[in-house]
Amino acid sequence: MLELQQLTKRFNRKAAIDEISLTLKQGEIVGLLGPNGAGKTTLIRIINRIIEPDSGTIRFKGDLMQQKHLAFIGYLPEERGLYKNMTVEAHAHFLGALRGMTKKDVNTALDYWLNKFDCQSWRKKRIEELSKGMAQKVQFICTVLHEPDLLILDEPFSGFDPVNVELIKQELVEMKAKGKTILISTHNMRSVEEICDRVILINQSKKILEGRVSQLQESLKTGEYAVKFRGTMIAFVNALWTGFELIDKEILGDDRYIARVKMRGDSSFEDLLKVLIGQVKIEAAWEVLPSMHEVFIQAVNNEQKVEA
Amino acid sequence: MRNSWIIAMRELKERIGSRSFILMALFGPIIVLTMTYLLFVLGGKEQQNWKVLIVDPANVMEHKIMANEDPNVKYAFATNYIEIEDFAQNPDYVDYDAMVEINEKILSNKSSFLFYREKPSFNMSVSIRYHVERRLEEVLAEEFTKLSANEFRKIKQPLNLGFRNVYDPTDSSSDLGGWVGMFFGGVIFVFIFLFGMTILRSVSREKSNRIVEVLMATVHPRTLMLGKIVGIGLSALLQFSIWLILIGAGLYFFRESIFIDMYDASNVAAGQASDYNQFVELVFERIQFSSMLTYFMLFFIVGYFFYGAFFAALGAVTGSESDGQQFLLPLIAILIFAMYAGYFVLNNPDSSLSTFYQYLPFTAPVVVMVKLAMGYAPGEGYQLFVSLLILLLSAIGVLIIAGRLYKNGLLQFGHSVRLKTIISWLKMK
């Protein structure tokens, strides 16, 4: 769907994007992660042809990216903006027309989305009459109105309440099922874990990590396990003896705990379960994988250590 | 091009819906018409009705003055001496607005006085002088010659020495015409300034409410800029058309109702043709509105694109809506200078500096209007087209340069504008 090769962009000799290459396949949701100032927005703007790269190429569906391809892309910038004195409907018609939609198509699509978000009554309202959250929804609708093949969303969840965050997530998953490609730039790591197939991590204008979410978590796991049990902490610790090491515990109340344990020597997960059975009542046990938040922080820290 | 048009239409709709557009469409013509009316009235004939007492103890005029009565002046005669104080205070004379003193010496020294209570209008004084003089001519002819009054008048007529340009012997143009050009040029610049400011505000508003990023991800910045300039330009043209219709209708109404007597044949026949307001004559008779308006439109449109690109670029490079004032000042100074250039050309139409101003794109719209209204000398009409061509090419050049600034400046926020940054954006790809 989208292929970036060796993209570089400098502002006043300082690289904002340094030889970044990446590929987005059809029907996947990719998270673009990175600390503030890493170059995410610059990269997104280059893809949208707002900024020209100094070097490198972009291919869209196999062709070199051109102005005409923008009609197949939906872009939601981080800084949201709409004309305050224009109605929701007028916005849809204006932006739809710029992307080559007919009036009829715009009306059909607008009906669909307003119904979906349960906001038919906003149709004739001016943006200044809407709350900030409502305007955000309108902006989202305007981004997806022309059913773009590639959706680029910069912090799509910021400004939404949890209910609407879930709603947007559902929509994105549905669009993915329809074969749309979605690139999300965000700091919201939980949403990355929940909906992204792959992530690309950028730091200091370079790509430092790329992979499937599960792979990245796997690669950074530390061999920790968690056990949720009912009983006493003394019985639990005694059972561990020398083969295992208690790292952390969480008291849940009603004599229930979650304990995090690390293996010593050749001990395995099965060994752990064996020694515990009969000592405490096990309710659940699982391997602890690092969260994307931890993956993110570790990758950035590693990068900084390498540079130092 | 299609997208530029969509953007232009959105801009046009927004302009037409705005309160300032409607207010300007109404009050602009009202102000122009009021000023025109005042110029007509102040420079023209006031509806004064006078009663004049001719004090003629020697009975020189024999109680006669006009064969046909002037509806605005009524004469009465007195054959006794009346002192000025007496005339001023005696209730018998209160009805008279003025007193003309005629004594026996008038036939030799040809001088007399009129004492008025309120200063007569220019036309009233011309009328009275004309009436008294005509009657005295009859008396003089009878007294000293054997000629009839008409024959005497033929001999007596003063020399009328007209000053004419050797290249324009029919006097089809004049300084007054030049002022009309100045007016048209002024209208161009007022519109360019007002709607240029609209471009500036509209661009910086789009910038500050950040919709510009969505637009730039959809259309090319140059398309965006062109659409904006065209849209606001169309609203300017629409505004101007409304002005034209309202002012045209107003002038027609003036001519048909209020100033109708100025076209009365009897007034002209009575020898007053040169007395009535030159301004009225200028507006209704002298200006060739059709050719003026055609070139006005051409220079208006091209000049608007030329200056509009500057305003758009300025809007794009400002960091916030209030920023960029220091760069607005030179632009205003240039606009004022252009008006001065028009004035200069009005006074020195044939100087080489005038030709330079005519070709300089910054001053061309107003200068060409002045030159056009004053009339091009035969064989010099091509200058107008050369000027238009230079202006057109400059406008295209400025649009290209402004497009680059527009592209590189639009997504820069919160900075203060410096010449250095502008130059670096100009160099940027």
Interface residues (C-beta under 8 A of the other chain):
Chain A: N12 R45 N48 R49 I50 I51 E52 D54 Q67 L70 A71 I73 Y75 P77 E79 R80 G81 L82 Y83 K84 N85 M86 F94 L95 A97 L98 R99 Q139 C142 T143
Chain B: N3 I6 I7 R10 E14 G17 E206 N209 R210 I211 V212 E213 V214 L215 M216 A217 T218 V219 H220 L411 S424 K429
